[in-house]
Amino acid sequence: MIRLIKSAFIVALIFVLTSADAGAIVRVTRTLNVIDFYGGYAYPWGNYEGTIARDFLINNRPVDVEAENLYEPTFYLGFNYGTLRRGHLLYQLGFRYTNHRMLDTVYLPFDTVYYFGFDYSYRQYDFDFNLNYMVNNLNLNTWSPYVGVGFHAGFTSLSAKGYDAETEIEMALSVNYGLDVKIWKMKDNQSFIALSSINNFNFWASEDRPKYLNFGVGLKYYFRM
């Protein structure tokens, strides 16, 4: 009988210790919610046959214009909400605004010139989906680089006083990359704030939507519900 009680006690002790370890693992790997706000510098790249409102034609044939001869560097602002799962997979949905800036004078091949002689607004309103992989688990580390992919879809709008506005639904795909560094955390480690480098490269875009190499910075708030 005593031997049976000892055996039961040992089994119960093993069960308690195992449960405690499992609980610790669950607490560490539990899903984190993430909110971030960011902004940055956008450098245009690529070749274009026009804007959403006008094609660049010579003798009724489309011609390509390099980004440096059509667009100026500009800025963007945005925010995301998402979840960090198992410490590594970050899923995000968000919104981004980009202010496209065209040069006043566009030089086409064969000494042809196109002149934007009016005030205009050329803007991008995107809904974003990002899937990023965090190299380090931020539950256990103070910093982590990340890499991933992004999908952007939204409204490209060009308007000018005295002209009909042009609006199209356009899409883009990006490679995301950056670095998160913890700058503040709660004592119970249930939430923390990270300073984040938020960058991406638009490697594809539909129609003549402007493409950019984006360099940004933001704040990310990680928390548990």
C-alpha positions, 0 to 999 in steps of 0.5 A: 500500500505504501509503495502504491502511495509512493508511486502515485505521489511520484506520478502526480509530481511528474504531472505537476512539473510537466504541466508547469513546464508546458504552461511556461512554454504556452506563456512564452509562445502565446500569440502577441497582438501588434499595432504599428505606426510608420512613415518614410522616404520613397525612392522611385524606380522602373520604366513607365509608358505613362500615368493613369491619366495619360499615355506617353506616345510618339507617332501613336506608339508607346514609349518608356520613360525611366523613373528618374525622368518622371518621378521625384522621391516622396514620402508615405505614412501608414499603420498596421494591426496584426498578430505575432504567432509562435514568436516568429510569424507576423501577419498584418493588415493595414493602410498606407498613403503615398504622395506621388510627385511628378516632375513638371517637365518629362523628356521623352525619346527623340527630343519630345517633351511633355509638360505638366503645366498645372497643379495636381494631386497624385495619390495612392491609398492602399490596403496592405497585407504583410507576412513577415518572418521574425528571425528571433523570438521577441518574447525572449530577445531584445531585437530581431531582424525580419524578412517577408512579402507584402501585397498592396491594393488600393486607389491610385488617384490623379486630379487637377483643377479644371480637369476630370479626376482619374481614379484606378484600382491598382496593385503591387507586390513587395519584399519586406525587410527590417529590424525591431528593437525593444525600447520599453517593456512592462515588468510582467513582460505582457507588452512591449514597444519596439523601434522598427525599421520598416522597409520594402521594395515594390518589385511588381506593380500593375499598369503604370502604378509608381513603384518605390524602394521604401525606407521607413521607421515606426513604433510597434506595440506588442501586447497580449489580450 
